[in-house]
Amino acid sequence: MTVTSTITASDGVTLAVHRYTDIDPARPTILAIHGFPDNHHVWDGVAHELAGKPYNVVAYDVRGAGESSRPAKRSGYLFAQLVSDIGAVIDCLGVGPVHLLAHDWGSIQAWAAVTDDSVMGKVASFTSISGPHLNYAGAFLRSARTPRAVAQVIRQLISSGYIGFFLCPGVPELSFRSHVGVKVVEALERIGRSSTRSQRHDTLRSVTDYVHGLNLYRQNMPAPMLAPGRQLPETTVAVQTLVPRRDIFVTPALQRFTGAIPNGGRVIEIEGGHWVVTSRPDVIARLTAEWVDRNVPGASPAGAAEVRGGRREVRGKLALVTGAGAGIGRATAVELARHGARKIVLVDRDLAAANDTADAVRAACAEAVAYQVDVSDEAAMNDLAAQVRNEHGVVDILVNNAGIGMAGRFLETSSANWEDIMGVNVGGVISGSRAFGAQMVERGEGGTIINVASASAYLPSKSMVAYSTTKAAVLALSESLRADFADEGIGVTAVCPGFVNTNIAKNTIYAGMSADQQERARGKADAAYRRRNFTPEATAKAIVKAVKTGPAVLPIAAESRIGYAMRRISPGAIRLFARFDIRQK
C-alpha cells in the first residue's frame, strides 16, 4: 500500500507522488523514477524488498503516466521540464538530498538531473538501470576504434531500431490502441525472466501510459545522440550503473561506457532482461541499499570509478579452489592470482598445505585465506559456504578440484573404496556446486563453476573402474549443470586433464593389492607421470583460460584431446583399449 499525494509542477501539470513508507527525515530517502511505458507500480516489488529496512521509499508517476496529468503541449516533455519535475518532487519531500533509483526513461531523466546544476546538489547518489545519459550514448556511438567496438556499436544501433518506429506520427499510437503493440511489449518483457528466482509483478499499465509516453522520445530524440557535444556533462553525484546482461534495448557495452564516466561510481553486471526491476527486485533492492549506505553522510568517500568485470573476467574476483594444498589446485590458485583475482579462498583437508598455497598466492599479489574442510562432508561444505559468504562475500569463481585416485578392477574394489572415492570425487563436486551455486543464483550477478574431471571420464579402463566412473559422473553432472545454470548466468565447464605430474600417482589407492605391491605400483606410476611431465602449471593456465572463454568441456594435454576426439570418431577403439590392464604392478 502507498500513501499518494499530488504536487503541481512549474507548468501546472499535476504529479502523483506515492510514499511506500512513512517519511522520517533522519533516514535516507530513495526516490524511484519509472520509465516507458510504465508507471510507479514498476517499483512495487523493489519497495516490498526494502520494507522494514531503514529507508524512506518514494516513487512518482512521470507526467502523462499513471495518476499524473498530461501536459497541454508536447513541449511539456522536454528535458528541462522533466528535470524541473524531479527537483519539485525532491523539494516536496522535505528530507534533504535523496538517493535516486531509476529505470529506462526514468534513468535517462535522472542522468539529465544529476548533470544539471539546479538539481545536482539535491541528490546524494543515483542508481541507473537500462537508461543512459543521451549525450553519453552519442559519445559511445562515436567511440569505436577496434573491430570489437565497432560490432558493439552496430549491435546497439540494431537494438535502438524501435526508436525510429516511435518517432513515426500516428502509427505507434494505432498499434498500442489496438493492443497489438501492447502484446509485443509484454512478450519482450519476458526476455530474461528464466531465472528460478524470477518474480512476476503486475505493472498495471494503461494504454494511455503507452501513448503519452511516446512524447518522451519525440521531444528529446535523436538530437543528443546525433550531436552529443565535445564536452560531456559532468556530475558530482555518485552513480551506480546496474547492467542487465540480457537487455535487448540498451546493450551492456553502452551501459558500461556510460557508467564508467562519473568519478567515484561503480558498474555492476546483473542477470536479467530490460525489466529486471520487476523480475529480480531482490537484486535491485540489495544493490541499491548497498549504494545508499556507501553514500550517506559520514560514509567513506568513494575513490576511482569501479567497473566490476563480467562473469568471464578474473580481475577483481573472489575465487575458491578445493584441493588447493598441492598439484593442480595450488597451481590454479596461483594462476588466478596472477590474472588479477582479488582474493582466493583455499580449501583442503591438509591445513598446513593450504597455508603454504596461501603464501604462494600472496606472493602473486592476491589476498588468500585457507580453510581445512573435507569436501566429502556435505554439512561441512554447507558451513564453509555460509562462513565464506559472511566473511568474504559470494564466490565469483568456484573450482571444484579436490579428488583422489584409485586403481583396481571392479571385483577388487570394496564397498569402502567406492564410498571413499564417490564421496570425494562426486560428492565434493555436488556439495560445492550446490552450496556456492545457490549463493550465486541468489545474488543474481552470475558466476563461473569449473569442475575438474579427467580424460578418464571418456577413456574407461577395466583397471580404473571406480576412478573412471566418478570422473564420467563429474563430466555428466557438469554438462547438466551448464544447461540448468545457464538461465542464472552461471557458466559451468568440465576440464579433463590427461596425465599431469602431481602427487596423485603417489597417493593413488590400488584396490586388491598388498601393501608392497601398492607401493611398487605407485612408484612406477609416478615415474611414468614424471616422464610425461605435463605440469600442474600448464593445467592451471588452461583452467584460467576456461574461466575466460567458457567452453562446456575442455580436454587438457594431447592424450586427453586425442581421447576426446576418438570417443566420437571410433568408440569401438576406445572400448577395445579399455580391456587392457594399464596398472604397473
N, C-alpha and C positions, 0 to 999 in steps of 0.2 A: 504494500500500500504506500501511496505517496500523498504528501500534502501539496496541493497545487495553488500557486498564486500567479498573478499576472503583473507585468510591468509594461510601461509604454516606452517604446524605442524613440529615438530622436526624430523620426519621420512620422510618428503616430501609430506605427504597427504595434499590435499587442503581442507580447511574447509570454508564453506559458512556462513557468518555472516550477519544476517538480522536485520536492525535497523527499528523499528516501529516508532520511534520518532527521532527528531534531538538530537544530544548529547550535553548536556550542563553540563560541569564538576561541576557546582555548585549544580546540582540536584542529588538525589540518583539514582543509576543505578540498574535496575532489569535485571538480566541475566537469561533467561529461557532455560532449557535443557529438551528436549523431551525424550521419552522412546521408547520401541519396540511395534509395528512396525511403529512408527510414524516418522514424520519429523517436522520441525519448525511450520508447519501450525496448529499443535495441539494447539498452543498458540494464534491463531488469535483472538478468542473470548475474552480471557483474556486481550490481548493488546487493543482490542476495548473498553473494560470496563475501562481500565486505561487511555484511550485517554483523553487529556485535564487536566490530573492531573499532579502534579509536579514531575514526574519521567521520567528518560530515560528508555525505554523498548527495550531490545535486545534479540534475540534468535539466536541459530546457529544450523545447521544440524550436528548431530553427524557423525563421519566418517562412510562412507558406506551408509548413508541415505540422502534423499533429493538431494540437489545440491552439497554436499561434495563428494570427491572422495573416492574410496575404497583402503585400504592398499594392497600392493602387497602380503603380507603374513598374514596368520591368526593371527600370534603373534602380529600384529599391533592392535589387540583388547584387549590386556592385560590391566589390571587396571593402570599400570604405565604409559602407553601411553595415556589412557583416561584422567587421572589426568593431565598429561602434556598438553593435548589439552585445558582443562578448564583454566589452567594457561595462556596459549598462547592467548586465546580469551580475557581474562581479561586484559592482557597487551596491546593488540591492541586497546582497547577502550580508554586508557589513562585517566581514571577517578578516580583512586584510588580504595579503597575497594568496591566491588559490593555486591548486595543482590541476592543470588541465589534462583531461583524458579525452582523446578524440579519434574518430574513425572516418575514413573515406573523406567526403566533402567537409565533414566536421574538422578533420585533421588539416585539410587544405586551408580552411578558415583560421584555424588555430595557429598554423605557421605564419599566416599573414599578421595575426595579432601579436605573436611573440617577437616579430621583427618590426613592429610598429611602436614608436616611442611613446604614444599615448596609452598603450596597454601593457607594454613590456614590464613596467615596474609593478604591475598588479598581479603578476604571475610568478610563482615560486619554482614551478617545474612544469614540464609538458611531456606527456607520453603520447606518441604519434603511432597510429596504426593505419597502414594502407592509404595514406594520403600525403603526398609530398608538397613542399613549397613549389609553386608552379614555376618560379624563376629558377630554382634549383633543378627542376625537371628539364627545363630548357637547356641549362648548362650540361646536364647529363647527356642529352641528345647530341651535343657537340663535343663530348669528351673522348670519343673513341679514338684510340691511337694504335690499337692492335686488332688482329682479326677476331680474337675472342670478344673484345669490347665492341667491335662493330656488330657482331652477332647478337650481343646483349641489347644494343640499341635497336636493332631490327626487331627483335622479339618484343621490346616494349612498344614499338610503333604498331605492331600487329595487335598487341593486347589493347592498345588505345583506339583501335579502329571504330569501336562503338561510338566514340565521341562525334565522329562525322555524322552518324545517323541521328544523334541527339540534336545536332545543330540544324538539321533539316526542318523547315517550317511545316507544322501540321501533322506530319507522318508519325512521329513518336507519340503524340497525343492520341491519335487514332488507334495505335497499337495498344496503348495502355487502357483506353476506354473500352476497347473490345475485349480486354483481358488477355489477349494473345501475348502482349509484351510482359504482362504480369506473370504469366505462366513461365515465360522464358527466364525472367529474373529468378523466380522460385527454383527453377531447375539448376541455374548456375549457382544458386546459394548452397545447393547440396554438395558441390565440389569441395573436398577437403573435410567432409564430415564423417569419414570412415573410421576414425579412431574409436576404440572401445569406450573411451571416456567422453565421447562427443555428447553434447546435450542438445535439446531442442527447445528453444524459447520462441514463442509466437511474438513477432514484432508488431502485429496488429496494424499493418499498413492500410491506407485507404488509396483509392485511385487518385485523389487529389494530391497525396504525397508524391506520387509519381509525376503527375502533370505539372504541378507547381515547381517541383524540384528541377525540372528541365531548365528553368531560368538561371540556375546557378551556372550551368555550362554556357548558356547563350550570352550571358553578360560578362563572363570572365575568361572565356577561352576563345581561340587559342593564343591570343596575343602574348601573354607572359612566356609561353614556351617557344614561340617563334622569335621573340626578341627579349631574352632574359636580362640583357644589360651586361656591361663589362664588370660592374661591381655588384656582387650578390648581396642581398640584405643580410645584416648580421643581427645576432641576438645575444643577450647576456643571460638568458634563461637556460637552465639545464634541461636538455632534451634527451629523452629516451625514445628510440625508434624500435618498435616491435615488427618483425618482418615475417609474415606468414609465407612459408615456402611454396604453398600451392595457390597463391593469389593469382588469379587469371587476368586481373585488370592492372595491377601495379606490381611489376616484376621485382623479385628480391634485389636484382642489381641496382635498380633505380632507388629503392628504399635504402640500401646500404650506402649508396652515393650521397643521398640526402642526409642521412643520419650522421655521417662522418664529418659534416661541415662544422656544426657548432662545437666550440670548445667545452670540455667537461661533460660531454654527452656519452651515451652508450647505444650500441646497436646489438640487438639480440634476435637471432632467427628462432622462430617457433613453428611448430607443426600446425597446419590448418589451412583453410582457404580464405577467401576475401572476408567472409563473415565469421571469422574466428571469434569475434566478440560474443557471438551467440552460441557457437559450438563448443568453445573452451573458455567459458567465463572464469573458471577457476584459475587458469593460467594468466589471463589478463589481470585479474584481481591481485594475484600474488606478485606479479612483476610490477604492477602499478604501486602497490603498497611498499615494495622494496624501494622504488624510486622516490616515493614521497618521503619515506623515512630517511633517505640519504640527503634530502634537500629541505629539511625543516630547520628552523633556527637552532644553532648550536651544533649541527652535524658537521663533520669534517668536510672541507671544501673539495669539490671534485677536481681531478687532475686532467690529464690529456684525454681526448676522446677515446673511448673503448669500443672497438668493433669486435664483438665476440665471434669467433670463427664458426663456420658451418660444421655440420656433423663429420665431414670428411677431412677436417683440418686437425692437426695435432697441437699446434702452438696455443698455449694458454689453457689447455685442457687438464682435467683431473682424470688420471688413468689408474686402473687397478689390475695387477697381474698376480695370478695364483701360481704356485710352484716357482716362486721368484728367487728361491735360495741358490739356484745354480742353473747351468745349462741354458736352454732356450729362454726360460723365464727371466733369468738375470740379464742375459744379453738384450732381450726385448725391453726390459725396464730401462736399461742404459740408453738404448737406441731411441726410445720415446723421449727421454730427457734431452738427448742431443738434437731432436727435432722440435724442441721448444715446449714440451708438456710442462704445465705449471707445477704439478705435484704428482708423484707416483706412490700409490698405496701397494705395499709389498706383502704378499700373503704366503706363508709356508709353514709346514709342520716344524721345521728347524728354525727357531727364532734367531739363533746366532748366525746362520747362513743368510737369513733375510736381512739382518742388520749389516752384514758385510755388503750385500747388494745395495742397501740404503747408502752406504758410504760411497759406493761407485756412482750411484745416481746423483748424489750431491756434488761429486767431482765433475759430473757432466752438467752442472748448473741448474738442477731442478730440486725442489723440495722432495723429501722422501719420509715415509713413515712405515714401520714394519709391524705386522701382527702375526701371532702364532695361532694358526687355525688348521684343523683337519677338514679338508673340503668334503670328505665323505660324511661328515656330521651336519645334517641339514639344519638342525637347531642352531649349531654354532655359526653356520653361514648366514642364517637369518639375523642372528645377534650381531654378526660382523657388519652386515649391510646397514642395520639401524645405527650402529656406532659410527661407521664411516660417514653416513649422512649427517648425523648430529655434529660430528667434529670437523668434517671437511667439505660436506656438500654432496650432491648427487654425482655419481661417477659418469663421465662422458664416454670413456673408452674402457671396456672390460675385456681382458684377455684371460680366458679360461684355459690355462696351460697345464695345470697340475695333472700328473699322470704317473702310472707305474708300468713297468714292463713285465711280461710274463710269457714264458715259452712252455710248450708241452702239448701233447696230443689230448684229445677230448677225454678219454677214459683215465688219463693220468692226472687230469685237473680236478682237484677235490672241490666239494661244495664250499669249503672255506676259501679256497683260491678264487672261486667265482665271486664270492661275496666281497672279497677284498678288492679285486680289480674292477668289478662293476660299481662298487661304492665310490672309488676314486675317479676312474676314467669316465664313467657315465653319470653317476650320482652327483659328482662335483660340478660337472658342466650344467646339469639340470638345476641344481640348487643355486649356483651362481647366476645363471641366466634368469631364473625366476625372481630371486631376491633383488638383484640390481636392475633387471629389466623392468620390474614393476615400478621401481622408482623413476626410471627414465620415462615410462609411459605417463605416470602421474605428473611429472614436471612439464611434459609437453614440448620439449626442445629437441627431441630426437637423441641419437647416440649411436655407438658402434659396439658390436659384440664380436670378438674374434675367438672362435673355438679351435683349439689345436687338436686336430685328428692325426692322421698318419697315412702314408702311402698304403699301409696295411688295410686301410678301410676298403680299398678296391683291389688289393692284391692278397687274397686269402691264402692261408697256408695251414696244412694239417699239423704242422709243428708249432703253430702260434694261434690256436683256435680261440682262446679266450681274448687275447690281445686284439686280434683282427676283428672279433665280434664287437668289442667295445668301441673300437675306432670307427667301424662301419656305423654303429649306433650314433656316434657323435656326428658323423657326416650326415646321416639321415635327419637327425634332430636339427642340425644347423640349417639344412635346406628347408625344412618345415617351418622353423622359427623365422627364417628370412621372409617367407610368404606371410606368416602371421604378423610379424612386427613391421612389415612394410607400411601398413596403414598408420603406424605410430611414428614414422620417420626414423626408425632404428634399423641400421644396416647390420646384417649378420653374415659372416664369412667363415667357412671352414678351411683352415690351412692344413695341408697334408705334406709334412716333411718326409724326405727319404731317410737315408742313413746319416744321422747327424752325430758328430763326435762329441757326445756328452757323457755324463756318468751313468746314463740309463743302462748301458750294457753291463756295468759293474754291479748294478743293483737289481737286474732282472731276476725274477723268480723262475727257476726251471722246475716245473712240476714233474714229479715222478723220478727225480734223480736223487742220488745220495749227496751228502754234503760235499764230498770230494769231487764227484762228477760235476756238481753245480759250479764249484769254484773253477775247475778246468774249463768248463763251457763259458763261463763269464770272461775268463782271461782271453780265450780265443776270440770271442765276440768283440771284446774291447779292442783287441789288436786289429781286427778287421775294420772296425769303425775308425780307428786311428789311421789306417792305411787309406781309407776313403777320404777322411779328413775334410768333410763338409762341415764347416764351423757353425756354432750357435750364433755367432755374429752375422754370418751370411743369412741365416734363417731369420734373425731378428730384422734385418733390413727388409726382407720380403714381407714380413708381418706388418711393419710400419707402412710399407707401400700399400698393403692391402687395406689399411685404415683409410688411406687417401683415395684409393681407386674403387674399393667396394666390390670386388668380384664375389660371386657366390661360392666358388671353390678355387683354391689356389694351391696347385701342386708345387712343391719346393724341392729343387735338385733334379738332376737329369733322370734318375731312376724313377722318381715319382711322376714326372711328366710323361715318360715313356709308358709307365704302367697305366696312367690315367687314359692315355690315348689307346693303348692296347685293349683296355676294358671295353672300349666302344668298337674298335676295329675287329678284334679277334677274341671274344670272350672265351672261346674254346681253348685257346692257348693259355689264357690266364688260369682256367680250371686245371689244365694239364700241369702247369707249373706248381699249382697248389698241392699236388700229390708228392712233391719232393720234400724230404725232411731236411730243412736248412740248418738244423742245430748242429753245433760242433762239439761233440762230446769228448 
